[in-house]
Amino acid sequence: MSESIFLPPKRSLDTFEAECSLVAGVLLNSGSLELVDDLLTPEAFTSEALGEIYRIARDRIQSGRACDFITIRGEAETNPKTAEFWKASASKLATAFVGKPVMRGYAQAIADTALLRSLKEEGESLILDVVHSGEKTGAVLVEELQERIERLALTGDTERPMKTSANAIDMLLEATEASWKAGNALSGIDTGYEGLNGLLSGLKPGGVYVIAARPGVGKSSLMLGIAMRAAQRNGRGLIWSGEMSAEELMSKAIAGKVGMPVDAVMTGHWKFADGERRPLSREDMERIVSAGMAARDIPLMVDDREGATVQQILTRARRMKRQKQGLAFIALDYLQLMEASAAVKRSGNRTAEVTEISRDVARMARELNVPVIALSQLNRQSENREDRRPSLSDIRDSGAIEQDARCVMALYREEMALRLRIGEDGDVSRNNGESDAAYQKRSGEVLDRLRQVTGLAEVIVLKNRGGRTGIVGMQFDGPSTWFRGSDERQSDPAW
């Protein structure tokens, strides 16, 4: 017995009758275009001729010209895509109109069926790709399919309703009142750092928060500090790390908790300046184990795959969002280590790659309605200036990062900038042709300033959409690579 009898009947992917009625409606009443134009493109029509007639009518109406069966006749009769159809069916088309109330339903049916046809084509294409994949791995084929499906998802979202200003105001007032009643001054999730909360009012859902810095300044450590504290206060977070393993990340968190060098936490040995190593005491090991047990209770998931795409992160984040624990935030370390789509990578244009990654991250934040903390490298420009404090123009590879972000923060440690002026012998490097007196004066100033700023850092808020910019002072412990707020004591818990 054929198994086909147990299958539902095949679904028709032809919407010719609906297309006839819709096009006739637009030609009989040009004002009805506004009912369907946000849903339809000419390419959605199964009939190329009807799609082209729709395009002609839409262009005339949008340019303020008259549009009906008479005024488009000349163009329809001379257009090679419509001439034959118009000659044979124009008189019948005029009687196809069913009624204005059903036009939007027809438009949704046409758009949805076009999406189904595209999905069918992708399925057929996937079969060919698998059979004739050449040297492509299964992982590459999955990535390419994800990219194609994501594009279809973006173009096929025809039924998401718009919000009126009244709807938006009701939602805003509801959130404001709930925050007011709870005594919560934040409009987003708690970062765990009072200074940042005061300037940002928390990390708002749907926003991208960029932390930018030169290598070695500590942006990964700051991100981890925010992630550990935010997860404690707000719920489960997802970290993607393209540079460190999950174990390395957690070693930094434990080092911050116990106030020990990261190297000691990872090896169980103290390392001295002369290269000697000694085992930690039993008490020190017990502190590390205790901190590790406490860290197990922090609701964080770490994805440490190298070169992940935004689509791969999004797939995991969607799954987490659906689960009971939910998803409070995402942290990405860092944007320039993420992979662009295969199509953009083939172009060899690095700026285009980072631009695509930045735009996809912004879309991910909005779709999931969670804040995304995204780290970014700075270029070398800031190091060539006398005042090495970073600016927005220093963000590396793409201006799209600055444009797409809700907030851009630059991490700066003057201590690190001053140490670049000191040689291996511990003395301040001498400028060419500098006199002894000038050198002694400048050297003294550099060393005095270094003593003043050692252990201090600044988070410079360069852009804050809908909020204030400014500088948040921080403390930085070099050996444990951990940040604390300027108002915190060293004896306060790291998280």
Secondary structure, DSSP 4 states (H G I P E B T S, - for coil): --GGGGSPPPPP---HHHHHHHHHHHHH-GGGGGGTTTT--GGG-SSHHHHHHHHHHHHHHHTT---STTTTHHHHHH-TTTHHHHHHHHHHHTT----GGGHHHHHHHHHHHHHHHHHHHHHHHHHHHHHT-TT--HHHHHHHHHHHHHHHHHHS---PPP--HHHHHHHHHHHHHHHHHHT---SSB--S-HHHHHHHSSB-TT-EEEEEE-TTSSHHHHHHHHHHHHHHHH--EEEEESSS-HHHHHHHHHHHHHT--HHHHHHSEEE-TTS-EEEPPHHHHHHHHHHHHHHTTS-EEEE--TT-BHHHHHHHHHHHHHSTT---EEEEE-GGGSB--HHHHHHT-HHHHHHHHHHHHHHHHHHHTS-EEEEEEB-GGGGGSSS----GGGBSS-THHHHH-SEEEEEE-HHHHHHTTB-TTSSBPPPTT--HHHHHHHHHHHHHHHHHHTTEEEEEEEEETTS--EEEEEEEETTTTEEEETT--TTS---
